[in-house]
Structure formats: structure tokens, C-alpha cells
Amino acid sequence: MKTVEEVYKLFDEVGCCSFATLDGAGGVDARTAHFFAFDEDGLYLRTMRVKPFYRQLKLGWLAVSAEHTAGRCVWDEDNMPHFQPGYMVRVAGSVRELTQAEVGAKAAANPLFNVAVYDIKKYPETVVFVLDRFHGELYDYDFNMVHRDHKILRERFAFGGDVFEEAGLSIDPDLCIACGACTEACTHKAIFPTGDGAALRILGERCDECGNCYHVCPAGAVRSKGC
């Protein structure tokens, strides 16, 4: 399970990320922003009261996503992409506005908050929000298997009492006939025999939920996310 510090560092490595909010009219808005601090209470961001971003954050929901890669995608002569190893990270959950007293108290204990104190003095309409209850995922990819023998590693996590759904499709052991069709169809090398060999199982951390196993299973043993 990822700690708040580990999640913060994943985003901080990227820098500016995509921040999505509800727009209050039944839609979603997005902009580029960043987290500037973390502590045991969550991840912190700042904006100004006069911005639409502020009004949207006051609705209480935020989703953030980012990608970090070793290099740009390269296209071959057949116009096929070759992605460099990297990771994607995302979180979504509830946010709340901090009082000026809370910001001051946190700045006294955590130097990461100095930038917020500085901005509040320079731009009095600056406010700080904390993402204090969220779930998310680290999606570590190596699609061309440069550094390992499988394409992805997925790790899901939650903080502040939130919950998450485990990654990957699943195989019903009562229906599985262990024919191996799904193993052959899986390009992510995520399917292996169970301990007794009577059925097969999917490693959720390697599963991309592409549906190949679901498509070829003759016994209908593969469960999609909708089942």
C-alpha cells in the first residue's frame, strides 16, 4: 500500500499534472496544476478564490492524473508505436479548504508549506485545499519488456478511509477447465495455474483488462468488471 509521501513523490516527479473537477453544471473541467505539499492529512494544492477552479473545488471532488516516461514514443516504419518505460499515476477523492490558521500551523511544522504562506502574503486571495480522502493507482509500464518479462505492474491504494476495487479481471475456478486458451491470448503474461493446477488465475497487478482472455474462454469462466 502506497503512503501519502510515496504518492506525492510520484506526482512531484512529473511536476504539472492534470487536475479535473466537477464544473457545477453536470460536466467536468480540467486544468494543469500541481501538489505543493503532503503530510499525514493528505495532498495539498492552492488556488485563488476568484478562479473557477476554487468554486469547483468547493464542490468537494478532485481527480488528478499524470504520466512520467523515460522518453517520447517512437514510431516505426509500419506506423506502430514503441513506448519507453514509465508510469502513470492517478488519484480521485474529496477535498476541503483549509483555514488560514490551519495553513499557518502546518507551515510552522512543515517547510513545504512555506510557498503557500508566501503566496498568501503576495496574493491575498490564495487558498489551500487538501485532498484528504482518496483512492488511486500506480500503473508502471514497460510495454516492450525492456527491463522485465511482463508489460505492466499495477498497484492500487486508498487513503483517509476511502476504498478501491482490485485491478484485473478474474477467473471463476468452478467454471475454468484449465484449457490454456486464455494464457495463450494474454499478451501481458498475467495468467498462471492455481496451486493444484485444476484452474487458472489472473494476477491483477499484471492484468490490463484488455479482454483477450474473456474473448477466447470457451467455458465463460472469465469475469469482466461488469459481472
RACOR-V893017 format. One record per helix or strand of 3 or more residues. SS is the DSSP state (2 for helix, 1 for strand). FROM is the first residue (numbers start at 1). TO is the last residue. If there is no record, write none. Layout:
SS,FROM,TO + SS,FROM,TO
//
This chain:
2,4,14 + 1,17,22 + 1,28,33 + 1,37,39 + 1,42,48 + 2,52,57 + 1,61,69 + 1,86,97 + 2,100,109 + 2,111,122 + 1,126,141 + 1,152,159 + 2,181,185 + 1,191,193 + 1,200,202 + 2,212,216
//
